[in-house]
Amino acid sequence: RCINSLILSRLRDDIYSLVGPLLVRRLSEREENVLNDVLSTLLNLVKSMSSRHISSDSVPVEQENVNTQPAHLSSRVPTIVKTLRKLLSRKSVKTNENVILMFRSLVSAVPEAFGPCLSSLIPDLKKVLTNSSSSLVAETLVFLKISIEHLHAEHTWPTITSLLSNILAAAKDRYYKIVTEALFVCFTVVRKLHESSMSSELEAVAKSHVREIYAVALESLKQKQQDSEVKEAAIRCVGAVIAYFSPALGTSVEDGVEIIMEKLNADATRLSAVRSIEMIASSSSCKLLTSEISPIVQSLGSYMRKADRRLRITSMCALIPIAKVLPSTQDQIILDQISTQISDQDMKLTSLAVSFCTDLAKTRGPSIVALIAEKVYPQAISCISSSLFQDPALSAMEKFLLVLAEFNSEPLTFPVVFTEIKSAVTERKESSRSVMQSAAQCLAALCSAAGTGRRMALEALLSDLTSPHSSDANKVFALVCLAEQGRRSLIAEARTEGHLRSAIFDCINSPVDIVKSTAAIAYGAIASSNGEDGITLLLETIQERNDLQYMLLISLREAILCSKEETICRMLPALLPLLLDHTPITSADSGAMQSSDVGEESIRSATAECLGLLAKAEPGIVIAALDEARSSENSYLRSAAATAVKFAVSGEPSSEFDCVLGPKVTAFLSLLVDADVNVRKGALLAANALGRFRPELLRAHFEDLMQALYAQTRVNRDLIRTVNLGPFKYEEDDGLEARKTTFECMATMLATFPEAIDLTKFIEALIPGLTDHVDVKAVSLSILASVAKLPTAPSIIPCLGGIFEALNSTLKAKLKENAVRQEIERHEDAVRGALRALHSLERVPEISRTPEFREILKETLEAPTLAECYENLGHELEDAQRRRNGDTMES
């Protein structure tokens, strides 16, 4: 039981190698209660390994030993299964249920290893399926369903053939739970047989099995007094057989269609019936619904008015494949119903409704355009201007507009649709960036099929850029549209492209920040559409225009993001020298930098991001170049190299990248103790990103990393300089951002490696942050609240004196009489953070009983304002916990 608690609360990566073999050996335990404790512990161990399993493809060479636990388990599966089989001969129902649960967990954790063992269980499963315990039989059926669904057909076929008679017998049982699970097993069998490729001999056997399943499911549906769960499973089963094996059923298939139609109009069974209709309509058996299509469409259309969202979504899913066989006489009726589902209130339903219209338009051709324009087009266009309009509705809308552009038919010709989408954004008083981006994607989809209309669109956008009467908002939208078209390589005419490039470059010089930054992105996107030539031209521009260095680096970042990986790899010989040699700021650039409103930090970050993106494309070459830059005497290069690692490790893991970076991690982490504060900050950002995205790369260096972090949590007076502004002076802390990043990194390490952290040392390093600048304090208070939630939180009791002294300094701090609004808000946030941390500590019984805690709580509650805030905060936390518990139960 102690081991079980350890697995549930403080799971280690090497837990299986430590306790797995011991638990497997103890499966021979004779005492029933002890045996069930062993089974329960082993069950939780296997479940935890399944949830934490990491694909071996993403494991770097030096960390292979960390995630080999599933491999250890796989090698022992035959032994475990053999031992568990012996336990099934015992009379204890609880033991047998635990054994079946173990089989289920093994299927989920190591399906490849368990598959070959499944056939050896057939004799035991036959006995269990005839057991008098209803719960045991039901659990066994669930296990069979999961096994058939997840294991390869070669392993499940003998099981299906041998146990089908037992499964069908269970489907005729008197207990509804057993019947339900048996029918769901049958449903899974039908789907598995449909997906498997079989010889003609096996196919004949499969058809025989399917006919038996169909007869049992149909008979179950014909019984009048059946549980709703049984009806649902039977309807799904009948629908699957009709969808996938209708030729094998002969004339009896009509009985199945008839009974599904009957259940479609019954409140208790209509959802399952709609799902079956969707299966049939999506299959080659769709023609079986032809004679019933009118009542089906009428029923599905009426369900659009129901309050049950799940029913509406399922009905829409069924209508989409029906669009291909829908009689034209039903078009107006169904489009009337569909139009009510297109709004920004429900993006899922909107996406399905628009997808139906797309499929219907493809089936009917241009003749349907007038009806679409009347019934659904206005609602569709209005959605585009909504800030809620995102995927999946956006993707569906793009396909819909693509079809309209291909038809180019009245009244929805290309110019009309283009103008209305554009107006949906430009005629609003204010449009958010997300609305502009969604509309730009819709316009790009429209232009991709427009042919000659594409030039008209480009000229219209160019006019918005160059017109003296065009507002800044219209210019931004035009630039967003051009960027999207550049990403899709839609700007092909050389003459137009030249004008566009010139107009966009002029916008980069705009005094308006949003216009300038959007133009930089558009410039890079259009450069990427021309491949190597476009990127070469961009590199030449960067070298020529030092005054626009930052904006052009933003353009280069966009060009790298939008280009094909092979293009970037071919351009590396030109890209790396520019980023590592030309871009670093020198004294000659200081005048250009001062003349703009862009600082060195921004240029450093943009350079690092470009290098990080290059590292993802070609890790071998770029990581080596960054490693060389890391040892440069130029602090700018060292900083850029460290920060580039942050951008390189973000996103999807790559085994090639991890294998290249893994041996270099120590070298990059050595920059944590660099003499230059900007270099240290870059290394901290890299360490933080590694902790979040590639923790396995940090594990071997964890202790050294934490020591480096602890050394940087205090204020360094050498980095504080006095700025003289004439009448008054103020202090500027150049180490503030680095300290804040240090604490953010500590928070990441606490969340990623909680079991490896010595909390006493951790808290000692955290305490200075509790009295630091408000930005650092906010992070530190959040960390303290997180520490209080750890199982090891009582170990910080020796540090409570320092913690409470720091919290007191925040709770008793007084505002200046002339404090501005921002200072007031920051003070209130700090007090609230301190109270939240105090509340978290109160929930640790060992801490709440200490004299130090009782003293600070007493002092806090004696202040009326703090007492009220503390009480309200407690209610908020309790409400949040109840909501989380409710969400967990609902899921």
N, C-alpha and C positions, 0 to 999 in steps of 0.2 A: 504493500500500500504506500509506503514511503517512496518507492521507485515510481509508482503511478503518479503521485503528487509532483514528483520532480519532473516527470515527462510533461504533465499538464501545465506546470507553472514556469519552469526554467529549462526549456528544451535546449540541449546542446547538440552541436553538429555531429559529434562522435558518440551520441547516446546509444545507437544500436550496437556498435562494436563493444561498448562497455557492458551493457546489460542484456542485449539480445540473445547471445548464446546461452546465458544463464537461464533466462526465461524459457527458452526452447527446451532446455534439459529438464526444467521443472514441470513440463507438461505431463510427465509420467507420475505426478503426484496422485496418491490414492485418496486422500481426504478431499471430499467434494467441495467444501467451502474454500479451502486453500486453492484447489485447482481452479475454481471460478475466479478467484482473485488474480491468479497467474494469467488466466485467459483474458481477463479484463485489462490487465496491465499491458500484455502483449498486443492486444487489440488497439489500445490507445497509442502504443509505440508505432505500430504499422500505419495507423491513421495520420499521425504527426509526420511521419516520413513521406507519406503520399502528398500532404499539403505543402511540405517544404522541398519537395523534389525539384532539383534543378537539372535541366538537360545537360548531358556531358558535353554537348557542342559548345556551350558557353563557358567551360571551365578552363582557365589558363594552365599552362604546364606546371608552374610552381605551386599551384593550389589544388592539384588533382586529388590529394588525400582528403580534402575538406568535404567533398560532395560524393564520396564513393559509398555512402551508406546504402542506397538502393541496390547497388551492385552486391554488397555483402548479403543483403536480404535475398536477392535473386538466387544466389548460389545455394541458399539454405531452404528454398521453397519446397523442393521434393521431400526433404527430411521433415519439414514442418507439416506438410500435407499428409505424409505417411503416419506421423504421430497423431495428428488430429483425427484421421480416419478411425484409429483405434478407439478414440474417445466417443465416437458416434455409437459404439456398441453399448455404452452405459445407459442405464435406465433414466437417469436424471434429465428432465426436460430442459432445465436451466443450462446444464452443461452442453447439451446438444444445440441449444439456441446460440450459445456463445461460440461454439465451433462453427456454425453456419455464418455468424457475423464475422468470424475470423476469415473464412473463405471470401466473403464479400470484400473485406478490406484488402486482402491479397490481390484480388482482381483489380481493384482500383490502384493499388500501389505498384505492383509489378505484373501487369497483364501478360507480358511476353514470357515470363518465367512460369506463371500459373497455368497458361493455356495448355501446355502438354500434359499437365496433371489432371485436367478436368475429366477426361475419359475414365481415369482410374476411380473416380468417385461415383460412377453410375450405379453400381450395386448398392452402395450406401445411401445414395439419394432416393433410390426406389423404395428402400425400407422406410426412410424418413417421410416420404410422401404418403405412406399408408399408416403413419403414426396417428394415434388418437388425439394428440395435442393439436388443436387448431392453430395456436400461435406458432408452433414449430413448423407446421406445414406451410403457413403463410410466409414465414421468414425464408423458408427454402425456396418457395416460388419467386420471391423477390431476388434471391441470390441467382436463380436460373435466368431471370430476366436480365439482370445486370451482366451476367457472364455471356449470354447470347449476344447482347448488344455490343460489348466491348472486345470480345476475343475474336480471333480470326476464324473464318468459316471452317477451315480444316480441323479446328479443335472443337467447334460447337456442333458440327454435323452429326458425329456419333451420338452426342448427348441428345440432340433433337430426335433422332431416329429411335433411340432406346427408351426415352422417357416420355415420348409424346402421348402414349396411351395413358400413363399416369397423370399427365398434365390435363388431358381431356376428362379423365375421371374426376379430377379436382374441380374442373369447370362445371360439374354436375352436382357438386357437394351441396349440403343443406345450409352451410354457413356462408353468409354473403361475402365475408372478407376473403375466404379461400377462393370462391368463385371469381371474384374481382381480380385477384392476383393471377389466377390461372389464365383468365382471358387476356390480361395484359401480357403474360408470357406468350400466348398464342399470337397476339398482335406483333410482338417483337420477332417471333419466329417468321411470320409472313414477310416482314420487312427485310429480315436477314436473308431469307431465301431469294427475295427479289433482287437484292444487291449482289448476291454471289453468282459467280460464273460456274456453270455445272455442265457435265457431259449429258448426252441425251438420256442415258440410263438413269442418272441421278435426277434429272429433270422430271422424268416420269414418276419417280418416287416422291419428289417434292410436290408435284401436282396432287398425288394421292393424299399426302399429309394435309395440303391446303384444303382439299374437299372435306376432309374430316373436321378440320378446324371450323370451316364455314358452316357445316351442318350443326355443330354444337353451339356456335355463337348465334346462329339464326334461331335455333330452338329456344335458346335462353331469352332472346328478344320477344318471342311469341308468347312467353309466359306473362300473364297479366300482372301478377303481384310480385314484382322484383324490386330490389333495392336500387336506388338511383345510381350508386357506384357500379353495380353490375350492369345496368343499362348502358352507362357510358362506355365501359370496357367492351361490351358486346357490339355496340354501334361502331366503335373505332375498329374493332376486329373485322366486322362484316365489310366496312368501307375499304379497309386495306386489301382484303381478298379480292373484292370487285375491282379495285384500282389496278392491282398488279397481276391477278391471275384469272380475269374474267373468262378467257377462252376455255379454261379447265372446268368451268362450272356448268356449262351447257345452258339449258333453259331455266335452271334454278336461279340464275343471276337476276332474273326479273323479280323474284320474290324479295331478294335483298334490296334492290332499288326501291321497290314498293314500300318496304317496311322503313327504310331510311326516310322516305318522303313522309310517311306517317309520323315518324318521330320528329321531323323538322317542325311540325306545327304544335308539338307538345312543349309546354314551358319547361318541364324538368329535363328534357332530352334534346332541346333544339341546338344547344351549343355543340354537343358531340356530333349531332347530325350535320351541322354546318362544316365541322372539321372533316367529316367523312366525304361530304360533297366536294370540299376543296381537294382532297386526295384524288378523288375520281376525276374531277375536272382537270387536274394537273397531269393526269396520266394518259396513256394511249386508249383507255376505256372511256374517254370523255364522251364519245358518241352515244353511250348508253343513257346519257342524261338528256338527249335531244328532245325526246317526247315529253319530258317533264320540265323543260327549260323555263316555260312561262310561269308556272307556279313557284319554281325555285327562285327566279328573279323577283317575283312579287313578294315572296317571304323574306328574302335577303334585303330587299329594298325597305320593307316595313321595319326590319330590325335596326335600320339606320336612325329611327326615331326613338329607340329604346334608351333608357338611362344607363344600361349595363355597357360600359366601355369595352369590356372584353368581348362581349357578343358583337358589338359594332366592328371591332378590329377583325375578329374572325370572319365575319360576314364580308368585309372588304377583301380579305385575303382570298375568300372563295370566289368573289366576283371577278378578280383579275384574270384567272385562267378561263372563266366562262365567257369573257369578252370575245374570245376567238370563235365561239359558236352561238353568240347572242343574235337572235333575229333582229333585223333592222327596225321592226315595228316596236321594239322595246327600248330603242335608244333614248327617246325623249323622256320616257317614264323613269328610266334608271338614272339618267343624268340629272333629273330634278332631285332625286334622292341623294345622289353623290355630291351635288353642289353644297348641300348643308354641312358636309364634313370637311370642307376646305376652309380653314381659318387658322389664325396664329395661336389659337387656344389649345390645339392638340396637333403637334407636328407629326406624330405617328399616323394618325388618321389622315392628315393632309397628304402625307407621302403616299399612302395606299390609294387614296382617291385620285391623285394626280397620275399615279402609275396605271390605274384602270383606264383613265382617259387616254393615256399614251397608247396602251395596247388596243383600245377601241379604235383610235385614229389610224393605227397601223393596219387594222383589219378592214376598216371602211374606206380609207383613202381620203382624198381632198373633199369628197362629198359631205363629210361629217363636220368640216371646219365651221360652217355657219352655225350649226347647232351648238358646237363647243363654245363659239364666241358668245352665244346668247346665254348659255346655262352655267358654264364653269370658268370661263376665261377671266371675267371681272374679279371673282374671288381669288383666283390664282395670282393675278397681278398685284392685288392688294396685300397678299402675304409677303411679297418681296420687300415691301417697305417696312416690315415689322422687324424689330430687333430680336425677336424670338425665332426668326426664320433661319434654321440651320439644318444640318444633316439629321435625319435621312430625307427630309422634305426637299432640301436644296438639290440633292442628287436627282431625285425624281423630277423636280422642276426642270433641270437641265435637259433631261431626256425628252420631256414634253415639248420644250421650246425647240429642241433639235428637230423633232418631227414637224412642227409648224413651219420651221425655216425650210425644210425639204419640200413641203407642199407649196409654200409661198402663195397661198390661195386666198382670195377675198373671203371675208373681210379682214383676215389676219395675215396680211402680207408682211414681208420682212421690215419695210420702213415703218409700218404701223406698230408692230410689236416692239421694235427697237426703240422707237420714240416713247412708247408708253412705259417701258421699263425704265428708261432714262428719266422720264418725267416723275415716276414714282419716287425717285430720290431727289432730283434737283428742285422740284416744286415744293418740297417740304421745308418748313422753317429751319429745321436742324436734323441732320441724319448722322447717326453714329458711324464709326468706322466699320463695325460689323455689318451694318445695313449696306454700306457702300460695297464691301467686299462680296456680300451675297449677290447683290445686283450685278456686280462686275462679272462674277462667275456665270450668271444667267446670260448676260450679253455675250460673253465669250463662247458659250455653248451655242447661242443663236448664230453668231458670226462663223463658227466652225463649219456650218452647213449652208452658209448664205451664198457662196460663190462670188458673183459680181457685187452683191450687196455689202461685202466686207469692206471694199474701198470706200463706199459711202459712209460706213460706220467710222472708219479711221479718219476720214475728213471731218466728220462731225465732232469727234473727240479732239482733233487738232484745232478746230475752230474754237472750242471751249478753252483750250490752252492759250491761244494767241489773242483772243478777242479782248480789247481793253475794257469791255463792259462785263466780262465774265467775273463772277464773284470768286473768292478764295475757295469756298465750299465746292463750287462747280469745277474749279481747276483740280482740286484734290480728287474728286470723283472721276474726272477724266483720266488722271494719272493712275488711279487704282485700276480702272478699266484697261488702260494701256499695259500696265504691269501684268495683268492676268492674261491678256492676249499675247504678250511676249512670252510668258511661261508656256503657253500652248503653241508657240511658233506660228501665230496667225498673221504676223506682220511681215509679209513676204515681198511686197512691191518695193524695189530699191529706191524709187523716187520718193514715195511716201515715207519710207523709213528714214531717209536722210532729213526730211523736214521735221519728222517727229523727234529724231535725236537732237536736232538743234533746238526745237521748242522745249523739250524736256530739260536740256542742259541749261537753258535760260531760267527755268523754274528752280534749278538747284541753287541759283544765285538769288532767289527770292528772299526778301526780308522776313517773310512769314514762315515760322518753323515747320508747321504741319505741311505746307506746300513743299518746302525744301526737302524734308525727310522722305515724303512720298515720291517726289521726283527722283530722288536717289535710288529708291527701290525700283521704280519703273525703268530707270536708265540701265540698271543691272539686269533686270528681267529681259529687256529687249536685246541687250548685248548677248545674253545666253542663247537667244533664239538663232543667232548667227554662228553658233559653235565657236571654233578656235579663232576665227577672224574677229568676231565680236568681242571676245575676251582680250585678244591682243590689242585691239583698239582701245579698250578700257584701260589696260595696263599702261599704254602710252600716255593716255590722258592723266592718269594718276601721277606719272613721273613729271608731266609738264605743269600741273596745277597744284602746287604745294598749298595754296591758299584754300583749296577745296578738299584737302586730304581726307578729312573725316567722312564727308559725304560720299566721296568716291570709294572709300573703303566699305561703306554701307552698300554701295552699288556692286562692289566686287563680291561681298558676302552673298548678295542676292543672286549674282551670276553663278557663283559656285553652287548654291542651293538648287538652282533651276537647271543646271547643266547635267548631262549624262556623266556617269562616273568615268567612262573611258576617255571622254573629252578632258576632264580635269587631270587625269593621270598623264595624258600627253602634254598638258600645259604646265606640269610641275616645274620643269627646268626654268620657265619664265616666272612662275608665281612665287616660288620659294625665295629666290634672290631679292625680288621686289619687297616682299613682306619682311625679310630678315635683314636686308641691307639698306634699301632705300627708305622704307617707312620710318624707322626709328628717328625720333626727334633729335635734332642737333641744334647748336646755338644759332645756326643760320636760319633755322625755321622759327625761331622765337618771335620774330616780327610778324610773320604770317599768322602764327597761332594767336598772338595778342590782338591782331586785327579782326579775328573771328571770335565767336562766343563759344568756341569749342576748346576744351582743355586737354592737357596731356593724357589724363586718365581716360577720356573718351576714345582718343586715338589708340591708346594702348589696348583697351578692351576690344575695339573693332578689329585691330590687327590680330589679337589672340583668337578671336572667334573665327576669322578666316583661316588661321593656321589649324585650329581645331577641326574645322570642316575638311581641310586637306588631309589631316591625319586619319580621318575616317575613311577617306577614299583610297589612300595609299599609305598605310601605317608604317611599313618597313622603311621607306625613304624619309617620311616626314618626322617620325619619332626620332630617328637618328639625327636629323637636322636640329630638332628641338633640344636633344641631349647636348649637341655641340654648342648651341646658343646658351644653354644653361650654365656652361662654364666660361662664358664670355666675360670680359672685363666691363662691358657695357651693361649697366643695371637695367636699362630699358629692355634689352634683349633677354636678360634673365627673367624679368617680370613677364614679358610676353610669352616666353617658353613655358613658364609655370602656369599662367592663366590659360594658355592654349589647351593644357591637359584637362582643365575643367570643361571646356566646350567639347573636347574630343570624347570624353567618357559619357557625356549626357546622351540619352536616347537608347535605342535598341542595342543589346550586347552583340559583339562579334568575336568569335573565337580567334580569328586571325589578329585582330587588334589587341585583344587581351594577351595573347602569347607574345606579341612584340613589346607591349607596354610593361607587362609583369616584371621582367628583369630590371627595368629602368625605374621602378617605383621608388626604390631607395634613393636613387640619385635626385629625383625631383623633390622628394620629401626633405632632402638635405637643405633645400632652399628655405625651409621654415626658420632656420637660424641665420639667414643671410643678414648682412649689415644694413642693407637698404630696406626701408619699411615697405615700399611698394612691391619689392620682390617677395617679401614675407607674406604680404597680403595675397599676391598671386598664388603662392604655394598653399596658403590656407584655403583659398577658393578651390584649388585642385583637390586638396585632401577632403574637403567637404563634399565635393562631387563624387569622389571615389567612394566615400562612405555611403552615399545615397544610391549610386548606380552600380558600383563594382566593389562591394564590401569584401569579396573574396580576395581581391588584390591587396587589401590593407591588412589582412589578418596577421600575416607574419611580421608586420612592422608596427603592430598596434601599441605595444608598450613604449617604443621610442616616440611614436606620434603623440601619445598622450603627454609624455614628459615635455615635448616641445610646445604643446598647447598650454600646459600649466605655467610654463615660463613666460607666457605672453599675456597673462590676464590682468596684470597690474599696469597702472599708468606709468609711462616712461617720460620723466620730466625733460629729458634731452630732446623729445620730439614736440615740446610745447614752445611756440615762439610768440613773441609779443608784436602785434600789428599796431602801428602808430597811425591814427586817423586824424591827426591835428589836435582838436579839442579833447579827444579822449582816446584811450587805448583799450584793446581787448586781446585775449589770448586765443591763439589758434592751435588746436591739438592735431598734429599731423598723424598721430598714431591711433586716433579714434576709430576710423573705419577698419583698421587692422584688428583692433581689440574686439570690435563688434563681430567681425568675421570669425575671430577665435572662439567666441562664445557660441556662435551659430554652429561652428564645427563641433564643439563639445556637445551641443544638443543632438546633432546627427549621430555622433558616436554613442551617446547614451541610448538613443532609439535603436541603433543597429547592433551594438555589442553590449547590452545591459549586463549580461552575466560575466563579462570580462573586466568590468570597471571596478576599481577599488574606490568605493563611495567616500571613504574618509578623505583620501587625497583629492578626489573629485570636488567635494564640498569645500575643502580648504582653498582650492583654486577658484571656486565659484563665488566665494564670499566677497572678494574685491569688486566683482561685477555688480553686486547688490547695492553698492554705494557709488557706482560710477555715473557717467553721463546718462541722461534719461534713455537714450537709444540703447545703450549697453544694458542698463538696468532692466528694461522691458524684456530683453532676451533672457537675462539671468533669472528673473522672477518666474518666467515660463519654465525654465529648466528646473528650478526648485520645485515647482508644482508637479513636474513629471517625475522627479526623484521620489516624491512622496507616494506615488502610485506603484512603485516597485516593491516586490516582495521583500527585498533586502533593506527597505527604508529605515527600519529600526537601527541599523548600523551607524546612522549619522547622529545618534544621540550625543556622542562626545563633542560634536561640532555645534550643538544647538546654541551655545552662548554667542558665538560669532554670528550665526544666522539671525538670531533675534535682535542682536544689537544693530545689525544692518537694516532689518525690517523696521525697527523702531525709528531709525533715522529718517526713513521714508514716511512713516505714518505720522511723525511729529513735525515734519518739515513745514515751514510757514512760507506762504507766498508773499512776494513784495507787494506793497500797496499799489504801485503803478504797473502791476503785471498785465501784459497784453493777453488777448484771447488765446493765442497759441500756447503761451506759458501756462495759463490756467488749465487748458485741456491736457497738456502733458503732465502736469502735477496730478490731476484727477486720475489719469490713466495709470500713473505710477502707484498711487494709493490703492487703486482698485486691484492692480497686479499684486501688491503686497498682501492685501486681504485675501485674494484668491489663493496665494501660496500658503497663507496661514490656515485657511480653510482646508486645503489639501493635507497639511500636516496634522490637523485635528482628527482627520479620518484614520490616522495611524495610531492604534490604541496605545502602543508603547510610548509614543511621543506625547500624546495628549495627557498622559498621566504624570509627566515629569514636572517638577516645580517650575522650571524655566518657562515651559509652555503655559502653565496656569497663570503665571505672573504676567506674561505679555498679553494673554487673552483678557485678563482682568483689566489691564490698563487700556486695552483697545475698546472694550465694551463700556468703560467709564466715560468715553468721549461720545456724546449722543450722535454726532454725524457719522463717526466710524461705526458705531454699533448698528445704526440703521442700515448702512451700506453693507456691513458684514451679514446681517440677517437677510437682506434682499439677495445678496450674492448666494447665500445658502439655498434659498428657494429656487434661484435660477439653475444652480447646479443639480438640484433634485429633479427639477422639471426636465432638464436636458437628459439626465440619466433615465427617467421614465420614458422619454421619447425614444432613446436608444434601445431600451428593453422592448418597447412596442414594435420598433422596426425589426428587431431580431426575431421576435415571435411571428411577425407577419411574413418575413422572408422564409 
